[in-house]
Amino acid sequence: MLTYDGKPVDLSKPFARLTIREAILTHTTVGDNVDNADWLRQALKKIGLTEEKHKLSTRSLAGLQVLYFEETVEDKLWEPTFICEHPVEISPLARASDTQPEVTERFELYITGREFGNGFSELNDAEDQAARFHAQVAAKDSGDDEAMFFDHDFVRALEYGMPPTGGCGIGIDRLMMLLTDSASIRDVILFPALRRET
């Protein structure tokens, strides 16, 4: 059992696994409104998100759920929790699920209200990847700052073939913050030039 910021963190038991929708239902009082796009738009506006910056009117239900999750749930995920089945529209490089094509084979690991890791099965279908990039370009043109550009070289490389592949990224700096009970990333960062002078 670790302690972080004066609160216990139990890494010994199996980590929870929730979808974005399940996490919203578990950690908020939204109820059936989790599936109501108009309600989510209004709720996001009430907590300070704007049409100008966040393009709420053009987001799909899944996109609104993700935004609502990021704004209201992430910081409540204290115990280790895998958030799984991210929507295809926000995971342009991840392979879609064979059983649920609207979501991807992707997870993010949260501990102490922070994202610690991100992993997914790589999309290796060149035609599907090109279509996803086109969707990302359309989203970027509509004002989505996080959307990607079309990567012609990547699509061309996929056309030559890529075996089933997966990857996982872990925030070693955040892990060190947890293990050393450090409040600031600057306290554990490996590059002294970026640390505060003492």
Buried (B, 14 or more C-beta within 10 A) or exposed (E): EBEBEEEEBEEEEEBBEBBBBBBBBEBBEBEEBBEBBEBBBEBBEEEEBEEEEBBBEEBEBBBBBBBBBEBBBBEBBBBBBBBBBBBBBBBBBBBBBEEEEEBBBBBBBBBBEBBBBBBBBBBBEBEBBBEBBEBBBEBBEEEBEEBBEBBEEBBEEBEEEBEEEEEEEEBEBBBBBBEEEBEEBEBBBEEEEEBEEE
